[in-house]
Amino acid sequence: MSSQSSKQMALVAFMQAGSTSVYAGSWRHPAADLRFLEAGYYADLGRLLELGCFDLMFFDDRLAMPGIYGDSVAEAVRTGARPIKLDLSSVLGVLAGATSRIGLGATYSTTYYAPFHVARTFGTLDHLSRGRAAWNVVTSVNDSEAQNFGADIHLGPEERYDRADDFLQAVTGLWDSWEDDAFILDREGGVFADPSKVHELRYSGTHFNVRGPLTVPRTPQGRPVVMQAGSSGRGRDFAARWAELIFTGDPGLEVARAHYADQKKRIAELGRDPQSVKMCPMAYVVVGESEAQAQEREGVFLNDLVDPMASLTLLSELMNYDFSAHGLDDVVTDELIASTTGIRGLVQNLRSHIGGTVRIRDLAGHRATLLQGPRFVGTPKQVADQMEEWFTSDACDGFTLAATHFPGAFDDVVRMVVPELQRRGLFRKEYTGNTLRDHLGLTRPEPSKPSERGDDV
Ligand SMILES: Cc1cc2nc3c(=O)[nH]c(=O)nc-3n(C[C@H](O)[C@H](O)[C@H](O)COP(=O)(O)O)c2cc1C
């Protein structure tokens, strides 16, 4: 492996504000910290990741307990398959105070929230954190979520992306509704701000009408960073238009390379610079002082802790499809995939990675053992070799590292893997900027023009 590279890897920590990491068995790990209802738990994790110079820590979300499997939440509660999801604006508020450099991101749904609410939440966070906010845009995944917001079923994939496009138009317009130099703060003259520089948006879209202006002035980053994780064709088009950081679930190197090339092409076709959009696939790291220790950790703590019911519960949730009617040996047919409406891209990717006949057992296994992304197992050097291989072969611009358990998985990465990446010149030794845009090398966006915002002026 080469030892120097000028291109810098982005490292993003994939966080969950609840009882488990994305890996359903994580709460059972003997070293798992179970203080997930305490502010100090999140603050400690933030400080740890900041020591490792991570670009960003961002939290996933779901607006319902997993309740698709057997039309019940019982298995989610019994097995601990992500039954707890705390409100993320409060969690990020804690982190804005506990850290000073690391980016802070949260997942907010365009299907179940309103543009004004989201623009305000992330605008506020960008101010309070002095330019470290990121919004992970999702369209949400299943009927259980719909049923918590007054609907029976989740919107279909096309309809929810139509809504999401409209939503982003409104949110970016709101973020731009104050010009950077609108404040006057003339105490003697009694002029607070220049009314000619604070614009009513009066956005009128297909799904939303928003008057504006936002009650939060233009933020340190101009706009918070926009992240996205849709991986179906429509999801990739949406990312090409709006995203600055793309989070993917690519299970193997070849799938990731193909995804990377396809996504960057879509970005270029829209006239955007493909380099200005970072792609960071999800990956899991199991590191040990020796290879044998890493393998033992993988076997004992990772492969053995997931209850099969937790796996199927989560699979049903992700695919918005009740797998309780199937046996583990049933084949995943095209018809079955066509009748799912959740994260379609994830299954398409898994099918191409596994190849041949794919059974429910294979899908559940991947979900349980975290193989929506690669698992890098070994000594710090071996793990860094694998990361470097992905990074230098057009498969990614960095990684979104998922935790096998909190905080130990990130502790291991910060203590053992980050120094090795730094030694190779692949990753920063210290923060050189203050904002998340600085860390990711993203420019501060120019405010949109009145006609682009939808102003009626
Ligand atoms: C790797 C990955 C992670 C995702 N994380 C979330 C999440 O935390 N919450 C959520 O509501 N949707 C999540 N999604 C769903 C997508 O953001 C998107 O809303 C949904 O998958 C539909 O897009 P698709 O059909 O293009 O994949 C995720 C999708 C992927 C591929």
The ligand as a Gaussian input file, in Angstrom:
#p B3LYP/6-31G(d) Opt

LIG

0 1
 C      -27.530000       3.694000       4.161000
 C      -28.901000       4.259000       4.342000
 C      -29.278000       4.829000       5.576000
 C      -30.536000       5.356000       5.774000
 N      -30.884000       5.878000       7.002000
 C      -32.167000       6.324000       7.203000
 C      -32.602000       6.791000       8.476000
 O      -31.864000       6.859000       9.442000
 N      -33.886000       7.180000       8.623000
 C      -34.783000       7.161000       7.606000
 O      -35.932000       7.553000       7.802000
 N      -34.388000       6.745000       6.387000
 C      -33.129000       6.316000       6.169000
 N      -32.740000       5.882000       4.927000
 C      -33.745000       5.987000       3.870000
 C      -33.407000       6.923000       2.727000
 O      -32.836000       8.096000       3.159000
 C      -34.585000       7.163000       1.841000
 O      -35.456000       8.056000       2.482000
 C      -35.306000       5.873000       1.535000
 O      -34.390000       4.847000       1.469000
 C      -35.929000       5.851000       0.202000
 O      -34.947000       6.006000      -0.766000
 P      -34.432000       4.879000      -1.760000
 O      -35.628000       4.100000      -2.129000
 O      -33.857000       5.769000      -2.811000
 O      -33.385000       4.061000      -1.070000
 C      -31.458000       5.343000       4.714000
 C      -31.097000       4.803000       3.481000
 C      -29.835000       4.260000       3.291000
 C      -29.494000       3.683000       1.942000

